[in-house]
Each structure stands twice: as C-alpha cells, then as structure tokens.
Amino acid sequence: MSLSSSSVTEGTQPSAAGGHQYWSVDSAPARLTRSLPLWSAPLVLVIFSVMSVILLFAINRVPVLAQAFPNRDFVFSPYIGTHSVPLRIFIVSFYVAFSTMFGSSLRGKIRFFLELLLYYVLVVGALDAINIVGYRLAGFVYSLHVIEILSGLIGFFVFSAKLLDHGSMPARADAPFNRRYKLASLVRLTIAVALSIAIAVGVDRMDLPLVLDLRNVALLGGTGPGVFLFLPTLFFVLYVDGTLQAILRRRSAFAPPVTVIVPAHNEAHVIARTIGAIDSSAAVYDGKVEVIVLNNASSDETIAVASAALSDARHLRGRVIDVPTPGKALALNRGIAETATEFVIRIDADTQVQRETIARAMRHFSRADVGVVGGMPIAPGDGPFDRARTLEVLLKHGYYQVAYGAFDGTIGVPGMFAAYRTALVRDVGGFVQGMNGEDTDVSLRIGELGNRVVSDPSVVYVSEVPRTYKHLREQRMRWFRSVYHVSARNRTYLDSWDLSVRGKVVLPFMLLNSARRAMTVPLAIFGALHLLLAFDPTGTLTGQAVLAVLLGAPALMGAFAALANGRVGALIGLPEYVGFRLLRSYLTLESVLSIAAAPSAGRESRDR
C-alpha cells in the first residue's frame, strides 16, 4: 500500500458541516439550490388548501361559474359521464400555491405561475376544442373521466417542463449518441405497450365485481380499471421479457483486472469495514483487484484508518490519494485518472459488497456491448427506515430496473456500486461536477453512446440507510433533485430528432413521475376536501378513493416485487412502506421547492 497526496484544483479543506457525517458540498450544489426552511412545504399545503376551497366553492356555488362549467371543473366542452375529482381545479390550485414559494422576487413568481397556467390552458383547451369539433362533425364525445386523467398527466408534465425552464439548472452539455440498439429498443417497447393495452382493455370490459371495485376506489379523475391496470401490466410484461433475456443471455467466465475507486469524505467510522468487504470479495474473484481510496477533504481520521485497512488486506493491493478540494465528482475523476485497468468499479465508502458481488458484476463484461453494470442495494436491517427501504429497493432495483433493461431503457445505475469500462467513462467526459445525480448522468451518457446498461439483482451489496429524519431529508432531497439536474444537462436527448428511447420516453416519464410524486400529498388533501365539503352532489368520490392515493398501486407492486425476488419476509415491512411512500412524496415536494430560480439571463444562455 502506498500513500500519496495531491490536489486536483486549488481549494481549502472545510470542517464537517455542522458535525453531520452525511452532509457534504454535494448535498446542495451552490447556485442550483436554495436553503429551504422546514415551514416552506407546510405553507404551500396551507395555501393550496385555501385556494382549493375557494375554487371548489366558486365553481359549485357561484351561479355564473356553475352555469359556465356544468361539469364542476374548468372544462370547456361537453363530455359524457362524471369524474371523481375535478383535476383541473386541483392542478391550478397547486400551481398557485407552488408559485408563491418559488423564487425570491414577486415578478419571478408571477411570471412562473403565468407560464404554468398558459401552457396548461393551451394544452387542455386544445383537447376540449378537438372534442367540440368531433361532437359537431360526428356526434362523438369523449368520456369525462378520461379527459380528467389526461388533464392530470398534462398538469404533471407541464409543471416539470416549466421547472426545467425557470429553475437554476446545470448547463446543457454535448450529448454523445450512437444509433446502435435504438430501433430494436423502440420496437420491443412498442410491442410491450400494445400487449399491455390489449390486456388492460380486455380486463376493463369484463363484468367482474373486482372491476367495479377498482372503479369505486379510483381517484385520479375516476380512473377506469383499464387505465389503472395499464402501467402495472406494462411493467409486468417488460419484467418478464427482461428476466427471460437475462436467462437466455450467456455470461461466460470473465475476471479481468479491475480497479475499485472509493471516494471518502469523513468516513473513518466505516471505511475499514468497506475495505474489508472488498477484500473478502476479491478473495473469490479470479482477477487482480486494486483499491484506490480517494480522501476528499476529510476532517477526521479517514486517511489513517483507510491506510491501516489496506495494509491489513490480503487479497488486494491499494493506496490512498488525498483530494483536498471538496466534491465527490472531483474525487471520482481523480480515481478515473489513476485507473490503469480496462474496468473500474466505484463504491461508496459506506457500501459493503458481498463475497460474490465483484465476480457477478464483472461477468457481464464478457459481452463487448456492455458498458455499465449495477446491482441491488440491500438495507443493513437494523434502522428505523430499513424495512421500508428493503421494499423500495426490491421494487426499483429488483423489478423496475429489470423491466427497463428489457428494452435498453435503463438510465441510472446508483453510484453506491457501479462497474464501468474505464474508457467509456472518459469518452463521455467523466463525472460531472456541481450537480446532483452524477452517477445517473454518466450511465445515461454511456448508454446513449450505444452500450448496454445492465442492472442485475443478483449483484447484491449492503448500503447505508439514514437512521434519522434529518439524514433522510438530506438524502432524498438530493436524490429527487437529480432527475431535473440530469434532464437539464442532457436536454438534447429530450428535444433533438435523434431516436432515443431514453430521451423520448424514459426521461419524460421520470419527469412526469417526479411531479406526480410532488403532488401526491396535495392530491390526497384535495380529495379529502372535495369529499368533506360535498359541493358537488353528483360527485362519485368515496373515502376509499382518498385512501387509494395513500396506498396506491405501487404499494401492491412492492408486495409483488418482494414475491418476485423471493423475499417473502420483506412483506412484514409493507405497512411501514406505505407510510414511507407518503413521507417520500412529501420530501419530493420539498426537493422541488429547494430548486433555486434561475436569473432570466442565465436561463436564456442555457437554452441557446
């Protein structure tokens, strides 16, 4: 083991922020984020609730408005049927509430709200205009509950799109692109979508008690079972496809030399365990393993503890390099510069690999088209959030990531453990600095360069789960902001004419889903207000529907993912997971509130 000290850029070493081991310069990138008081999100919910009551009262009790909008929502054309919740009122109420807390100037708040409202009205107004034309020409009228669903989804996406425009975001970067696999990915996804629609519509037409029950507990605009079942069916079809591909895909024995880089900021309390776990995994790996610990502006004994642990290791050789300038990406890029092997693995300093982890990950590189390999983090099991986190990772990494892999749509491989072809990391510019989500960014760009991004649930490792609410809040706000940071930096994938399933389908879905999650708590509040105030005597909303938002299909999917991964014991954490999902939604609201507003000049220069 050798110890060297060098600096990437000039800088000073700060002390641990407030004594929190989990806090670093990467927690809230300067310029892109703002300090968020704990009262901000509750105030948004209060303003939202007041606005919702005002609009619900006005459209139901003010004669002029009640006559102009007989459907008891801001709907501008006749539709058949009813809705459970007037989602256009909901969306407008949320836009008002969020805009009051976004940015620092009154002018900026008004401009943001007006753009949200204008784009939303234009799109839903176009839907209503098409319906009017269809009614006048052919007597055809849409179903109101379908229009309400579309109105909600449009509201989600408009919110994320305008937040990208008005938020302080990373500058757009050149986007590496290769057409390899892109057409095949699109064809595979199209077939899965068509099959899922057929199954969902078939179920919707069945006269079964379960179908009626699904209608009764729906909240998002009176969602029919066909719509309710479409996404779960699609992910199931893709999961089966991805699993079959993984079984049929041959993985030859492959154990090349590999370098493991470990960025470490104030990790003296855990770094020895991390190195010991890597040593145990290296013992059953047939290739040579080198470990480079990158001490990143630590104020504790990280260097000494890591040096001692590397000296004690029996199955690897290693060294510690000092990177005094704060920044995880700086440390990672220094590690890439020091890597001499064809393959490199990045591991967080608080992640413990299992004995087979390295061997199982590296075997995927026997295929020349694989560029990135990730696995499934598991919780230590002794923390207050661990059981909920277990179901969360089983659903995301053991189910959804496999489904995305079926059509080469995987975007993010968590930096807790990720294996790369070293040359590809260099080809895409390394790890980006000064934003959240550098791990997702690099795997997205490697994938778009024409390489497969693999997520293998059998590549298991133990990753830290926050033990306090403060730590959880810091982690989740950082994670949830990353979808906007990554999308902004790689916006070319979104708006170019290149055929990119990740850019044209998966990234927009992630943005829409982020907005949906940020609005989950407000939607539950809105449903409860609509139910309790009972302004609309024709409404079909029930208490079960409001509970459905709190429970939701993902809770059922979490149970299914646990069973699909053979983790029956994880089901004991299902009640905690339901509550955890609600907390996660609230933290998503906080994360979007923490995005700083961009100066107009900065936004214009970024868009050029």
C-alpha positions in Angstrom: 0.0 0.0 0.0 1.3 3.4 -0.9 0.1 6.8 0.3 0.2 9.8 -1.9 -1.1 13.3 -1.6 -2.1 15.6 -4.5 -4.7 18.2 -5.4 -7.0 18.4 -8.4 -7.7 22.1 -8.1 -6.8 24.7 -5.6 -9.0 24.8 -2.5 -9.2 24.6 1.2 -10.4 21.7 3.3 -13.6 22.6 5.2 -14.7 21.1 8.5 -17.6 18.7 8.7 -20.7 20.7 8.2 -22.5 21.1 11.5 -20.9 17.8 12.6 -23.1 15.8 10.3 -21.1 12.9 8.7 -23.7 12.7 5.9 -23.5 16.4 4.9 -21.0 17.5 2.2 -20.6 20.1 -0.5 -22.5 17.7 -2.8 -25.6 17.8 -0.7 -26.9 21.1 -2.0 -24.9 22.3 -5.0 -24.3 26.1 -4.9 -26.3 28.2 -7.4 -28.6 25.3 -8.2 -30.3 25.0 -4.8 -31.6 27.3 -2.1 -31.8 26.9 1.6 -35.3 25.6 2.4 -36.9 26.3 5.8 -38.9 23.5 7.3 -42.1 25.6 7.2 -42.0 26.1 3.4 -43.7 22.9 2.3 -46.4 23.1 5.1 -47.1 26.7 4.0 -47.5 25.5 0.4 -50.0 22.9 1.6 -51.9 25.6 3.5 -52.1 28.0 0.6 -53.1 25.1 -1.7 -55.9 24.0 0.7 -57.3 27.6 0.9 -57.1 28.0 -2.9 -58.8 24.6 -3.5 -61.7 25.5 -1.2 -62.1 28.9 -2.9 -62.2 27.4 -6.4 -64.4 24.5 -5.4 -66.9 26.8 -3.8 -66.8 29.3 -6.7 -67.4 26.7 -9.4 -70.2 25.0 -7.5 -71.9 27.9 -5.7 -71.4 31.0 -7.9 -74.3 30.9 -10.4 -72.3 32.3 -13.4 -69.5 29.8 -13.0 -71.8 26.9 -12.2 -73.7 27.6 -15.4 -70.5 28.1 -17.5 -68.9 24.9 -16.1 -71.7 22.3 -15.6 -69.1 19.6 -15.1 -67.9 21.3 -12.0 -64.4 21.7 -13.3 -62.7 24.1 -15.8 -63.9 22.1 -18.7 -64.8 24.0 -21.9 -66.7 21.4 -23.9 -69.4 18.8 -23.3 -68.3 15.3 -22.1 -70.2 12.2 -21.1 -70.1 10.7 -17.7 -68.7 12.1 -14.5 -65.5 12.4 -12.6 -64.3 11.6 -9.1 -62.2 14.7 -8.7 -62.0 18.0 -10.7 -58.4 17.6 -11.6 -58.1 20.9 -13.5 -59.1 22.8 -10.3 -56.5 20.7 -8.4 -53.7 21.5 -10.9 -54.4 25.2 -10.9 -54.6 25.3 -7.1 -51.2 23.6 -6.9 -49.7 25.9 -9.5 -50.8 28.9 -7.4 -49.5 27.5 -4.1 -46.2 26.4 -5.5 -45.6 29.7 -7.4 -45.9 31.7 -4.1 -42.9 29.9 -2.7 -40.7 29.5 -5.9 -38.1 32.1 -6.5 -37.3 35.3 -4.5 -38.9 38.1 -6.5 -42.6 38.8 -6.9 -42.1 39.3 -10.6 -40.5 36.0 -10.9 -43.2 34.2 -9.0 -45.9 35.8 -11.2 -44.1 35.0 -14.4 -43.6 31.4 -13.4 -47.3 31.0 -12.5 -48.5 32.7 -15.7 -46.3 30.4 -17.8 -47.5 27.3 -16.0 -51.2 28.4 -16.4 -50.8 29.5 -20.0 -49.2 26.3 -21.2 -51.6 24.2 -19.2 -54.7 26.0 -20.5 -53.4 25.8 -24.1 -53.0 22.1 -24.0 -56.2 21.2 -22.1 -58.0 23.8 -24.2 -56.8 22.0 -27.3 -58.3 18.8 -26.0 -61.6 20.5 -25.4 -61.5 22.1 -28.9 -60.9 18.7 -30.5 -63.8 17.3 -28.6 -66.1 20.2 -29.8 -65.1 19.6 -33.4 -65.7 15.8 -33.0 -69.1 16.5 -31.5 -70.1 19.0 -34.2 -68.9 16.8 -37.1 -69.6 13.3 -36.0 -71.6 13.5 -32.7 -68.6 11.9 -30.9 -68.0 12.9 -27.3 -65.1 11.9 -25.0 -65.6 10.3 -21.6 -65.1 13.0 -18.9 -63.1 10.7 -16.6 -60.6 10.0 -19.5 -60.2 13.7 -20.1 -59.7 14.3 -16.3 -56.9 11.7 -16.3 -55.3 13.3 -19.3 -55.7 16.7 -17.6 -53.8 15.4 -14.6 -51.0 13.9 -16.5 -50.6 17.0 -18.6 -50.5 19.1 -15.5 -47.7 17.0 -14.1 -45.6 17.2 -17.2 -46.2 21.0 -17.7 -45.0 21.5 -14.1 -41.8 19.6 -14.6 -41.1 21.2 -18.0 -41.6 24.7 -16.7 -39.5 23.9 -13.6 -36.7 22.9 -16.0 -37.1 26.3 -17.8 -37.3 28.5 -14.7 -35.1 26.6 -12.2 -31.4 27.1 -11.9 -30.1 24.1 -13.7 -26.8 22.7 -15.0 -25.8 24.0 -18.4 -26.8 21.9 -21.4 -23.9 19.7 -22.4 -23.0 18.0 -25.7 -24.8 14.7 -25.8 -22.9 11.7 -27.1 -25.1 9.5 -29.3 -24.9 6.3 -31.2 -27.9 4.7 -33.1 -26.9 1.1 -32.1 -29.8 -0.8 -30.5 -32.1 2.3 -30.6 -34.6 0.9 -33.2 -34.7 -2.5 -31.6 -35.4 -0.9 -28.3 -38.3 1.1 -29.7 -39.8 -2.0 -31.4 -39.5 -4.0 -28.2 -41.2 -1.3 -26.1 -43.9 -0.8 -28.7 -44.8 -4.4 -28.7 -45.0 -4.4 -24.9 -47.2 -1.3 -24.9 -49.6 -2.8 -27.4 -49.8 -6.1 -25.5 -50.4 -4.2 -22.2 -53.2 -2.1 -23.7 -54.9 -5.2 -25.1 -54.8 -6.9 -21.7 -55.9 -3.8 -19.8 -58.8 -3.1 -22.2 -59.8 -6.7 -22.0 -60.0 -6.6 -18.2 -61.9 -3.3 -18.4 -64.6 -4.9 -20.4 -65.1 -7.9 -18.1 -68.2 -7.7 -16.0 -66.5 -8.7 -12.8 -67.0 -7.4 -9.2 -63.3 -6.7 -9.0 -63.6 -4.3 -12.0 -66.4 -2.4 -10.3 -64.4 -2.2 -7.1 -61.5 -0.8 -9.0 -63.7 1.9 -10.4 -65.1 2.8 -7.0 -61.7 3.3 -5.4 -60.1 5.3 -8.2 -59.2 8.9 -7.5 -57.2 10.2 -10.4 -60.2 11.6 -12.4 -62.3 8.4 -11.9 -59.7 6.2 -13.4 -61.2 3.1 -15.1 -59.6 -0.3 -14.5 -58.2 -0.3 -18.0 -56.1 2.8 -17.2 -55.5 1.7 -13.6 -54.0 -1.6 -14.9 -52.1 -0.4 -17.9 -48.8 0.7 -16.2 -48.7 -2.3 -13.8 -49.4 -4.6 -16.8 -46.7 -2.9 -18.9 -44.1 -3.2 -16.2 -45.0 -6.9 -15.7 -44.7 -7.6 -19.4 -41.4 -5.9 -19.5 -40.2 -7.6 -16.3 -40.9 -11.0 -17.8 -39.2 -10.0 -21.0 -36.2 -8.7 -19.2 -36.0 -11.8 -17.0 -36.1 -14.1 -20.0 -33.4 -12.1 -21.7 -31.2 -12.4 -18.7 -31.7 -16.2 -18.5 -31.1 -16.7 -22.2 -28.1 -14.3 -22.3 -24.9 -16.3 -21.9 -22.4 -14.9 -19.4 -19.0 -16.5 -19.8 -16.5 -16.7 -17.0 -14.7 -13.4 -17.1 -12.4 -12.0 -14.4 -10.1 -9.2 -15.8 -8.0 -7.0 -13.5 -10.2 -4.3 -12.0 -9.7 -1.1 -10.1 -12.1 -0.2 -7.3 -12.3 3.6 -6.5 -13.8 4.7 -3.2 -14.4 8.4 -2.7 -14.4 9.1 1.1 -15.4 12.2 3.0 -15.3 11.9 6.8 -15.7 8.1 6.6 -13.3 7.0 9.3 -16.2 5.3 11.2 -17.0 2.9 8.3 -14.1 2.8 5.7 -12.3 -0.1 7.4 -15.5 -2.3 7.0 -15.9 -1.2 3.4 -12.3 -2.2 2.6 -12.6 -5.4 4.5 -15.7 -6.3 2.5 -13.9 -5.6 -0.8 -11.0 -7.8 0.3 -13.4 -10.7 1.0 -15.0 -10.2 -2.4 -11.5 -10.1 -4.0 -10.7 -13.4 -2.3 -13.2 -15.3 -4.5 -12.6 -13.2 -7.7 -10.1 -14.7 -10.1 -8.7 -11.4 -11.4 -6.4 -8.9 -9.7 -8.1 -6.1 -7.6 -6.6 -2.7 -6.8 -8.4 -0.3 -4.5 -7.9 3.4 -4.6 -9.4 5.3 -1.6 -9.8 9.0 -2.5 -9.8 11.0 0.7 -12.0 14.0 -0.2 -11.5 16.9 2.2 -12.0 14.8 5.3 -11.6 16.4 8.7 -11.4 13.1 10.6 -9.0 10.1 10.5 -10.2 8.7 7.2 -6.6 8.6 5.7 -5.1 6.8 8.7 -8.0 4.3 9.0 -8.1 3.5 5.3 -4.3 3.2 5.1 -4.3 0.7 8.0 -7.2 -1.3 6.5 -5.4 -1.5 3.1 -2.2 -2.7 4.8 -4.2 -5.5 6.5 -5.9 -6.6 3.3 -4.7 -10.0 1.9 -6.3 -10.3 -1.5 -5.9 -6.8 -3.0 -3.4 -4.0 -3.2 -4.4 -0.5 -2.6 -3.4 3.1 -1.9 -4.9 6.3 -0.5 -4.8 9.5 -2.6 -5.7 12.8 -1.0 -8.1 15.1 -2.9 -8.3 18.1 -0.7 -10.8 20.1 -2.8 -14.4 19.2 -1.7 -16.5 17.5 -4.3 -17.3 13.8 -4.9 -17.0 14.2 -8.7 -13.6 15.7 -8.3 -12.5 12.7 -6.3 -14.1 10.2 -8.7 -12.4 11.8 -11.7 -9.1 11.7 -9.9 -9.8 8.0 -9.4 -10.5 7.5 -13.1 -7.3 9.3 -14.0 -5.3 7.0 -11.7 -7.0 3.8 -13.1 -4.8 1.8 -15.3 -7.1 -1.2 -15.8 -9.8 -1.7 -18.6 -12.5 -1.9 -16.0 -13.3 0.2 -12.9 -15.8 -0.1 -10.1 -16.9 2.8 -8.0 -18.1 2.1 -4.5 -19.4 4.5 -1.9 -17.4 4.5 1.3 -20.4 3.3 3.3 -21.2 0.4 1.0 -20.2 -3.2 1.8 -20.1 -5.6 -1.1 -20.9 -9.3 -0.6 -18.4 -12.1 -1.4 -19.8 -12.7 -4.9 -20.6 -9.1 -5.8 -17.5 -8.3 -7.8 -17.4 -11.6 -9.6 -21.1 -11.5 -10.5 -20.8 -7.9 -11.8 -17.7 -8.4 -13.9 -19.0 -11.5 -15.7 -21.4 -9.2 -17.7 -18.4 -7.6 -19.4 -17.7 -10.8 -21.2 -20.2 -9.3 -23.7 -18.4 -6.5 -25.6 -21.6 -4.4 -25.8 -22.0 -3.9 -22.0 -20.8 -0.6 -20.7 -22.2 -0.3 -17.2 -23.3 -2.8 -14.6 -25.2 -2.2 -11.4 -26.8 -4.3 -8.8 -29.3 -4.2 -5.9 -28.6 -2.4 -2.6 -30.0 -4.0 0.5 -30.6 -2.3 3.8 -28.5 -3.3 6.9 -31.7 -4.2 8.6 -31.4 -2.5 12.0 -32.5 1.0 11.3 -35.9 2.7 11.6 -36.4 3.0 7.8 -34.7 -0.3 6.8 -37.8 -2.4 6.3 -39.5 0.2 4.2 -36.2 0.7 2.2 -36.0 -3.0 1.6 -39.3 -3.0 -0.2 -38.4 0.2 -2.0 -35.2 -1.3 -3.5 -36.9 -4.6 -4.3 -39.4 -2.7 -6.4 -37.0 -0.3 -8.0 -33.9 -2.4 -8.5 -35.3 -5.9 -8.4 -38.4 -5.1 -10.6 -38.5 -1.8 -12.4 -34.8 -1.8 -13.4 -35.2 -5.3 -14.9 -38.2 -4.0 -16.8 -36.3 -1.0 -18.2 -33.5 -3.3 -19.2 -35.8 -5.3 -21.4 -35.8 -2.5 -24.0 -32.4 -1.0 -23.1 -34.1 1.8 -21.3 -32.1 1.8 -18.1 -30.9 5.3 -17.3 -29.5 5.3 -13.8 -27.1 2.9 -12.1 -26.6 4.1 -8.5 -23.1 5.2 -7.6 -23.2 3.1 -4.4 -21.9 0.3 -6.6 -21.3 0.6 -10.4 -18.9 -1.1 -12.7 -17.8 0.6 -16.0 -15.5 0.2 -18.9 -12.9 2.8 -18.0 -12.6 4.2 -21.5 -16.3 4.8 -21.7 -16.3 6.9 -18.6 -13.5 9.0 -20.1 -15.3 9.1 -23.5 -18.4 10.8 -22.0 -16.4 13.4 -20.1 -16.1 11.7 -16.7 -18.3 12.5 -13.7 -19.9 15.9 -13.9 -19.3 18.3 -11.0 -21.6 20.7 -9.2 -24.9 18.9 -9.6 -26.9 16.1 -8.1 -27.0 12.8 -9.9 -23.5 12.4 -11.4 -24.0 8.7 -11.2 -27.2 8.7 -13.3 -25.6 11.2 -15.7 -22.6 9.1 -16.6 -24.6 5.9 -17.0 -27.2 7.7 -19.2 -24.5 9.0 -21.5 -22.7 5.7 -21.7 -26.0 4.0 -22.7 -26.7 6.7 -25.3 -23.3 6.1 -26.8 -24.5 2.7 -27.9 -23.7 0.5 -24.9 -25.9 -1.7 -22.8 -26.6 -0.6 -19.2 -27.2 -3.7 -17.1 -28.9 -3.9 -13.7 -28.5 -7.4 -12.2 -30.5 -8.0 -8.9 -28.1 -10.9 -8.1 -25.3 -8.3 -7.7 -26.1 -7.6 -4.1 -24.4 -5.1 -1.7 -25.3 -3.5 1.6 -25.8 0.2 1.5 -26.3 2.7 4.4 -29.9 3.7 5.1 -30.4 7.0 7.0 -31.2 6.5 10.7 -32.6 10.0 11.4 -35.2 12.1 9.7 -32.6 14.9 9.0 -30.3 12.5 7.2 -33.2 11.0 5.2 -34.4 14.5 4.3 -30.9 15.5 3.0 -30.6 12.2 1.1 -34.0 12.3 -0.6 -33.9 16.0 -1.5 -30.6 15.3 -3.2 -31.8 12.2 -5.0 -35.1 13.8 -6.1 -33.5 16.9 -7.4 -31.2 14.8 -9.6 -33.9 14.0 -12.1 -34.1 17.7 -13.0 -30.4 18.2 -13.0 -29.7 15.2 -15.2 -32.5 16.1 -17.6 -31.3 19.7 -17.9 -27.7 18.7 -18.6 -28.8 16.1 -21.1 -31.7 18.1 -22.6 -30.6 17.3 -26.1 -31.8 13.8 -25.6 -35.3 15.3 -24.9 -35.6 17.8 -27.7 -33.4 16.5 -30.5 -34.6 14.5 -33.5 -32.4 11.5 -32.6 -34.2 8.3 -32.0 -33.6 7.8 -28.2 -36.0 5.7 -26.1 -34.3 7.0 -23.0 -34.6 10.6 -24.1 -38.1 10.5 -25.7 -39.8 8.0 -23.3 -37.9 7.2 -20.1 -36.7 10.7 -19.1 -40.1 12.3 -19.8 -41.7 9.6 -17.7 -39.3 10.2 -14.9 -40.1 14.0 -15.0 -43.8 13.3 -15.1 -43.5 10.8 -12.2 -41.4 13.3 -10.1 -44.2 15.9 -10.5 -46.8 13.3 -9.7 -45.0 12.3 -6.5 -44.6 16.0 -5.5 -48.3 16.4 -5.9 -49.3 13.2 -4.1 -49.9 14.8 -0.7 -51.7 17.8 -2.2 -53.9 15.4 -4.2 -54.8 13.4 -1.1 -55.7 16.7 0.7 -57.7 17.8 -2.3 -59.6 14.5 -2.4 -60.4 14.8 1.3 -61.6 18.4 0.9 -63.7 17.6 -2.1 -65.3 14.7 -0.2 -65.9 16.5 3.1 -67.2 19.8 1.6 -69.6 17.9 -0.8 -70.1 20.9 -3.0 -70.9 18.7 -6.0 -73.9 16.5 -5.3 -73.2 14.5 -8.5 -69.7 13.6 -7.4 -68.7 9.9 -7.2 -65.7 10.3 -4.9 -65.5 8.0 -1.9 -63.4 7.7 1.2 -61.9 4.5 -0.3 -60.6 6.6 -3.3 -58.8 9.0 -1.0 -57.2 6.1 0.8 -56.2 4.6 -2.6 -54.0 7.6 -3.2 -52.2 7.0 0.1 -51.9 3.2 -0.5 -51.7 3.2 -4.3 -50.8 0.6 -6.9 -47.1 1.0 -6.1 -47.8 -0.5 -2.6 -49.3 -3.5 -4.3 -46.4 -3.6 -6.7 -44.0 -3.5 -3.8 -45.6 -6.7 -2.4 -45.4 -8.3 -5.9 -41.7 -7.3 -6.3 -40.9 -8.9 -2.9 -42.5 -12.1 -4.0 -40.9 -12.0 -7.5 -37.5 -11.6 -5.8 -38.1 -14.4 -3.4 -38.1 -12.1 -0.4 -41.4 -13.1 1.3 -40.1 -11.9 4.7 -39.9 -8.4 3.3 -43.7 -8.3 3.3 -43.7 -7.6 7.0 -42.5 -4.1 6.2 -45.4 -3.3 3.9 -47.3 -1.1 6.5 -44.1 0.9 7.1 -43.5 1.1 3.3 -47.0 2.7 2.8 -46.2 5.4 5.3 -42.7 5.7 3.9 -44.1 6.3 0.4 -46.2 9.2 1.8 -43.1 10.7 3.5 -41.2 10.2 0.3 -43.8 12.2 -1.6 -43.7 15.0 0.9 -39.9 15.1 0.6 -40.3 15.2 -3.2 -42.3 18.4 -2.7 -39.6 19.8 -0.5 -36.9 18.8 -3.1 -38.6 20.8 -5.9 -39.1 23.7 -3.6 -35.4 23.7 -2.9 -34.5 24.3 -6.6 -33.3 27.8 -7.0 -34.9 30.1 -9.5 -32.7 30.9 -12.5 -31.9 34.5 -13.4 -33.5 35.4 -16.7 -30.2 35.9 -18.4 -28.9 32.6 -17.1 -31.9 30.8 -18.4 -31.6 32.3 -21.8 -28.0 31.5 -22.1 -28.6 27.9 -21.0 -31.2 27.4 -23.7 -29.0 28.6 -26.5 
